[in-house]
Amino acid sequence: MPSWSASVPAEPLVLSGDPALMAAELRSLVPDPGSVRDAVAEIVAGVRAGGDGAVREYTRRFDTGGAEPGPLVVADGELDAALERLDSAVRSGLELAAENVGRVAAADLAADRVVLLDGYEVALRGVPVARAAVYVPGGRAPYPSTVVMGVVTARVAQVEEIAVCAPPSGDGDIHPVILAACRLAGASVVYRMGGAQAIAALAYGTESVAPVDVIVGPGNLYVQEAKRQVLGQVGIDGFAGPSDLVVIADGGADPELVALDLLAQGEHGPGTLVVGISDSRELLDAVGARMSGSPETGAVRRLVSVEDLDRGLALAEAFAPEHLELFGPGAEALAPHVSRAGCLFVGSAGGSAFGDYIAGSNHVLPTGGAARFESALAPAHFRRRFSEVRIGGGAEALARAASPIARAEGFELHARSMEARFRENGSS
């Protein structure tokens, strides 16, 4: 059991000072998980040196409890069989999720643009990476929804080869619902591997694993630290920590729905942080009553009383939550002013659980306050933007303007390189 209190305190916290200070205090309720840097570095080095054999050894040690894992690469026939055996209701739900995620992702694709300047043009172009990988966590439960979020988004981004990896369990295999989701979503190849060793194999390649250009997806601390250590060799989507949710509700919100959404997010387990904010003490008391006695999941739950909803928004902005919900007309009116949230849910008709599965928004979101500077998983994570420059008749004017800058920086040959363009044409 965690050493910190996960239950809701009898009295709500009261925001009386700086919202940023309270946001920091709320974040501090989740203990620092500690550093696994050295352990991960050892695993990454082991995989770089040992290839498939090292991956299989780490898989036996960390994932299968010593049992022999199945072949590293999942055969196409296994994926087909898993999809055929998949429960029809689960299949229908995943198909709708894939359709919705694909439609939202497609809307995010930016077209190439040409900027016409004085005598020349700069084209902004976007191209997909050649290979990408989606890490799908194992452990407490299978996550076919993560397969959909990652693979469909990469496919919309026009990535040619999309790999998925997931840790095998004690029987040496990946959960069949994961395999079925991989086939349904259109994964190119699936690997039986997880943990830091999987990230290392995807980054550097082994006998069986082709190196990729980008690795995305959630995972435990070892997975995230490994992503951080291989950044530069590959691109990553960010450092995904424990989940969090903030709900801002006015006095007219349904306390049952507020409590249920907070508890639902808490199902993600230890380290999850859920916070309910309201200017109505009566609502907070009702929410607290409904949450009390609920099963402990290790999540940290807190309720915060604010003098008005604007102060509640200030706290949420300082907190920069992974998920932010606005319940009730007064809270929903704040939506245009939200700028720091991984995903925003407006109105009581749909909470963050819809975003986790079916709404079409991506559930791979910035955590730990990273919504201040990071975005949800999107096609942009799988595409490169670069400029195509055609100077043409604008060379002389540009060279005359830029050459003094180059010389001021001590780069004489840069200046001469630019000036040579128009001097060759008879200009002085």
C-alpha positions in Angstrom: 0.0 0.0 0.0 1.2 3.5 -0.7 2.5 5.6 2.2 0.4 8.5 1.2 -3.3 8.9 1.7 -5.3 8.1 -1.4 -8.8 8.7 0.1 -10.6 12.0 -0.1 -10.0 14.1 3.1 -13.1 14.9 5.1 -12.7 18.7 4.4 -12.0 20.1 0.9 -8.8 22.0 0.4 -9.4 25.8 0.1 -7.7 27.9 -2.5 -6.8 31.1 -0.7 -3.4 32.0 -2.1 -1.4 31.6 -5.3 -2.9 28.9 -7.6 0.5 28.0 -8.8 1.6 27.1 -5.2 -1.5 24.9 -4.7 -0.9 23.2 -8.1 2.6 22.4 -6.9 1.3 21.1 -3.6 -1.2 18.8 -5.4 1.5 17.5 -7.7 3.7 16.8 -4.7 1.1 14.4 -3.3 2.3 11.9 -5.9 5.7 10.6 -4.6 8.8 10.9 -6.8 9.2 7.4 -8.3 12.9 7.6 -8.1 15.5 7.2 -10.7 16.0 4.1 -12.9 18.5 5.8 -15.1 21.5 3.5 -14.4 19.4 0.3 -14.6 17.9 1.4 -17.9 21.3 2.4 -19.3 22.5 -1.1 -18.5 19.6 -2.7 -20.4 20.0 -0.4 -23.4 23.7 -1.2 -23.6 22.9 -4.9 -23.3 20.5 -4.9 -26.2 22.8 -2.8 -28.4 25.5 -5.4 -27.8 23.5 -8.6 -27.5 20.6 -8.1 -30.0 17.8 -10.7 -30.0 19.4 -12.8 -27.3 19.6 -9.9 -24.9 15.9 -8.9 -25.6 14.8 -12.5 -24.9 16.8 -12.7 -21.7 15.4 -9.4 -20.3 11.9 -10.6 -21.4 12.3 -13.8 -19.3 13.6 -11.8 -16.4 11.1 -9.0 -16.3 8.0 -10.1 -18.2 7.4 -13.8 -18.2 8.6 -14.8 -14.8 11.3 -17.0 -16.2 9.1 -18.8 -18.8 10.3 -19.0 -22.3 8.6 -16.3 -24.4 7.2 -16.9 -27.9 9.1 -15.9 -31.0 10.0 -12.2 -30.9 8.1 -11.4 -34.1 4.4 -12.3 -34.1 3.4 -14.2 -37.2 0.7 -12.8 -39.5 -1.4 -15.9 -39.0 -1.5 -15.3 -35.3 -2.8 -11.8 -35.8 -5.5 -13.1 -38.1 -6.6 -15.8 -35.7 -6.7 -13.4 -32.8 -9.0 -11.0 -34.8 -11.3 -13.9 -35.8 -11.6 -15.0 -32.1 -12.2 -11.4 -30.8 -15.5 -10.8 -29.1 -17.9 -9.2 -31.6 -18.8 -6.3 -29.3 -15.2 -5.5 -28.5 -14.4 -5.7 -32.3 -17.3 -3.3 -33.1 -16.1 -0.8 -30.4 -12.5 -0.9 -31.7 -13.6 -0.5 -35.3 -15.6 2.6 -34.3 -12.7 3.9 -32.2 -10.3 3.5 -35.2 -12.7 5.3 -37.5 -13.1 8.2 -35.1 -9.4 8.5 -34.3 -8.6 8.4 -38.0 -11.1 11.1 -38.8 -9.8 13.4 -36.1 -6.2 12.7 -37.0 -6.8 13.4 -40.7 -8.2 16.8 -39.8 -4.9 17.6 -38.1 -2.8 17.1 -41.2 -1.4 20.3 -42.5 -1.2 20.8 -46.2 2.0 21.9 -47.9 2.2 25.7 -48.2 4.2 28.0 -50.5 5.2 31.5 -49.2 5.9 34.0 -52.0 8.5 36.6 -51.0 10.3 39.3 -52.9 11.6 37.5 -56.0 11.7 34.1 -54.5 9.6 31.4 -52.7 9.8 29.1 -49.7 7.7 26.0 -49.7 6.8 24.3 -46.4 6.7 20.6 -46.9 5.7 17.7 -44.7 6.8 14.1 -45.1 6.2 11.0 -43.0 9.0 9.1 -41.2 9.8 5.8 -42.8 9.3 3.6 -39.7 7.5 4.2 -36.4 6.8 2.1 -33.3 3.9 2.1 -30.8 4.6 0.8 -27.4 1.6 -0.8 -25.8 1.8 -1.4 -22.0 1.2 -4.7 -20.4 1.0 -5.5 -16.7 -2.3 -4.9 -14.9 -4.5 -5.1 -18.1 -4.3 -5.2 -21.9 -4.7 -1.9 -23.7 -6.1 -2.5 -27.2 -7.2 1.2 -27.1 -3.6 2.3 -27.1 -3.0 0.2 -30.2 -5.7 2.1 -32.0 -4.5 5.5 -30.8 -1.0 4.9 -32.0 -1.3 2.8 -35.1 -4.3 4.6 -36.6 -2.6 8.0 -36.1 0.6 6.8 -37.6 -1.3 5.4 -40.6 -3.1 8.6 -41.1 0.3 10.3 -41.1 1.2 8.0 -44.0 4.0 6.1 -42.2 5.0 3.2 -44.4 5.9 0.7 -41.7 4.3 0.7 -38.2 5.6 -1.6 -35.6 3.8 -2.5 -32.3 5.5 -4.0 -29.3 3.9 -5.3 -26.1 5.3 -7.3 -23.2 4.4 -11.0 -23.1 2.9 -12.3 -19.9 3.7 -15.5 -17.9 2.6 -17.8 -20.7 5.1 -16.2 -23.0 2.6 -14.5 -25.3 0.9 -11.2 -25.8 -2.8 -10.9 -24.8 -4.9 -11.9 -27.8 -7.0 -8.7 -27.6 -3.8 -6.8 -28.3 -3.0 -9.0 -31.3 -6.5 -8.6 -32.6 -6.3 -4.8 -32.3 -3.0 -4.8 -34.1 -4.5 -6.6 -37.1 -7.6 -4.4 -37.0 -5.7 -1.1 -36.8 -3.2 -2.0 -39.5 0.1 -2.6 -37.8 2.9 -3.8 -40.1 4.7 -5.9 -37.6 4.2 -6.9 -33.9 7.0 -7.8 -31.5 6.7 -9.8 -28.3 8.8 -7.6 -26.1 8.4 -4.8 -23.5 10.2 -2.7 -21.1 13.5 -0.8 -21.6 14.8 -3.7 -23.7 12.0 -3.1 -26.3 12.8 0.6 -26.6 16.5 -0.2 -27.1 15.7 -2.8 -29.7 13.4 -0.4 -31.6 16.0 2.4 -31.4 19.1 0.5 -32.5 17.8 -2.6 -34.1 18.5 -6.3 -33.6 18.6 -9.4 -35.8 14.8 -9.5 -35.8 13.8 -5.9 -35.0 14.2 -3.2 -37.6 15.3 0.1 -36.1 12.6 2.8 -36.3 12.6 6.6 -36.6 10.0 7.5 -33.9 8.8 5.7 -30.8 5.5 6.7 -29.1 3.2 5.4 -26.4 2.8 5.1 -22.7 4.6 2.7 -20.3 6.1 2.3 -16.9 9.1 4.3 -15.6 11.6 2.0 -17.2 10.0 2.4 -20.6 9.8 6.2 -20.3 13.4 6.5 -19.1 14.5 4.3 -22.0 12.7 6.6 -24.4 14.5 9.5 -22.8 17.9 7.8 -23.2 17.5 6.9 -26.9 16.1 10.4 -27.8 18.4 11.7 -30.5 18.8 8.2 -32.0 15.0 8.3 -32.5 12.2 10.8 -32.0 9.7 10.3 -29.2 6.4 11.7 -28.2 7.3 12.7 -24.7 7.7 11.4 -21.2 4.4 9.8 -20.1 4.0 9.7 -16.3 1.0 8.8 -14.2 -2.4 9.9 -15.3 -4.3 12.9 -13.9 -7.7 14.6 -14.2 -9.1 17.9 -13.0 -12.8 18.5 -13.0 -14.2 22.1 -12.6 -17.9 22.0 -11.7 -20.4 24.7 -10.8 -23.2 24.2 -8.2 -25.6 22.9 -10.9 -23.4 19.9 -11.9 -24.5 16.4 -11.1 -22.3 15.2 -8.2 -22.8 11.6 -9.2 -21.2 12.2 -12.6 -18.4 14.3 -11.1 -17.6 11.6 -8.5 -17.8 8.8 -11.1 -15.4 10.5 -13.5 -12.9 11.2 -10.7 -13.1 7.6 -9.6 -12.9 6.2 -13.1 -9.7 8.0 -13.8 -8.4 6.6 -10.6 -8.6 3.1 -12.1 -5.3 3.8 -13.7 -3.8 3.0 -10.3 -1.0 4.2 -8.1 0.3 7.7 -8.9 -2.9 8.8 -10.6 -4.0 12.2 -9.3 -7.6 13.3 -9.6 -8.8 16.8 -8.4 -12.4 18.1 -8.2 -12.7 21.9 -8.1 -15.9 23.9 -7.4 -17.2 27.2 -6.0 -20.0 25.2 -4.4 -19.2 23.7 -1.0 -22.5 21.8 -1.2 -21.5 20.1 -4.5 -18.0 19.2 -3.1 -19.6 17.6 0.0 -21.9 15.6 -2.2 -19.1 14.5 -4.4 -16.9 13.6 -1.4 -19.8 11.5 0.1 -20.2 9.6 -3.2 -16.4 8.9 -3.4 -16.0 7.8 0.2 -15.9 4.1 0.7 -15.0 3.4 -3.0 -12.3 0.8 -3.6 -8.8 2.0 -3.1 -6.8 2.0 -6.3 -3.7 3.9 -5.1 -4.9 7.0 -6.8 -4.7 10.3 -5.0 -8.1 12.1 -4.7 -8.5 15.7 -3.7 -11.4 18.2 -3.7 -10.7 22.0 -3.7 -13.0 24.8 -2.8 -12.6 28.1 -4.7 -14.3 31.5 -4.2 -15.3 31.6 -7.9 -14.8 29.6 -11.0 -12.3 32.0 -12.4 -10.0 31.0 -9.5 -10.7 27.4 -10.3 -9.6 27.9 -13.9 -6.4 29.7 -12.6 -5.6 26.6 -10.5 -6.3 24.3 -13.4 -4.1 26.4 -15.7 -1.3 26.2 -13.2 -1.8 22.5 -12.8 -1.8 21.9 -16.6 -3.8 18.6 -16.4 -3.7 15.7 -18.7 -7.5 15.7 -18.8 -9.7 18.7 -17.9 -13.5 18.5 -17.6 -15.9 21.4 -17.3 -19.3 20.6 -15.7 -22.3 22.9 -15.5 -23.1 26.1 -17.4 -20.8 28.3 -15.3 -17.8 26.0 -15.7 -18.5 25.3 -19.4 -18.4 29.0 -20.2 -14.7 28.8 -19.2 -13.8 26.6 -22.2 -12.6 29.5 -24.5 -10.1 30.5 -21.8 -8.5 27.1 -21.3 -5.0 27.0 -22.7 -3.2 24.3 -20.7 -4.8 20.9 -20.9 -3.9 17.7 -22.7 -7.5 17.3 -23.7 -10.6 19.3 -22.7 -14.0 17.8 -22.2 -16.9 20.3 -22.1 -20.3 19.3 -20.7 -21.7 16.5 -18.5 -22.7 14.4 -21.5 -19.2 13.0 -21.9 -16.2 12.8 -19.6 -12.6 11.8 -20.1 -13.5 8.0 -20.4 -15.0 8.8 -23.8 -11.6 10.3 -24.8 -9.8 7.2 -23.6 -11.7 5.0 -26.0 -14.1 6.2 -28.6 -14.4 10.0 -29.0 -11.7 10.3 -31.6 -9.4 12.5 -29.6 -6.1 10.7 -28.7 -5.6 9.3 -25.3 -1.8 9.5 -25.4 -1.6 12.8 -23.7 1.0 15.0 -21.8 1.2 14.2 -18.1 2.8 15.7 -15.0 2.1 19.3 -16.1 3.6 18.9 -19.5 0.5 20.2 -21.1 2.2 23.6 -20.7 4.4 22.7 -23.7 3.5 19.3 -25.1 0.5 18.1 -27.2 -1.5 15.0 -27.6 -0.2 12.3 -29.9 -1.0 13.5 -33.5 0.2 12.9 -37.1 2.8 15.6 -36.5 4.7 13.2 -34.2 5.2 11.0 -37.2 6.0 13.6 -39.8 8.9 15.9 -40.6 8.5 19.5 -41.7 11.2 21.1 -43.9 11.5 24.0 -46.2 12.2 24.0 -49.9 13.8 27.2 -50.9 13.9 28.6 -54.5 15.8 31.9 -54.5 15.6 32.7 -58.2 15.7 36.5 -59.0 15.8 37.5 -55.3 19.5 36.5 -54.8 21.1 39.9 -55.1 18.9 41.7 -52.6 19.1 38.9 -50.1 22.9 38.6 -50.5 23.4 42.4 -50.0 21.3 42.2 -46.8 22.8 39.0 -45.4 26.5 39.4 -46.2 27.2 42.0 -43.5 25.5 39.7 -41.0 27.7 36.8 -42.1 30.9 38.9 -41.8 29.8 40.2 -38.4 29.7 36.5 -37.3 33.2 35.9 -38.7 32.0 33.8 -41.7 33.6 35.4 -44.7 33.0 32.5 -47.0 29.3 32.5 -46.2 29.2 36.1 -47.4 31.2 35.4 -50.5 29.0 32.4 -51.3 26.0 34.6 -51.3 27.6 37.4 -53.2 29.0 35.1 -55.9 25.4 34.5 -57.1 24.8 37.9 -58.5 28.5 38.8 -59.4 28.5 35.9 -61.8 25.6 37.6 -63.5 27.6 40.8 -64.1 26.4 42.7 -61.1 28.9 44.8 -59.1 
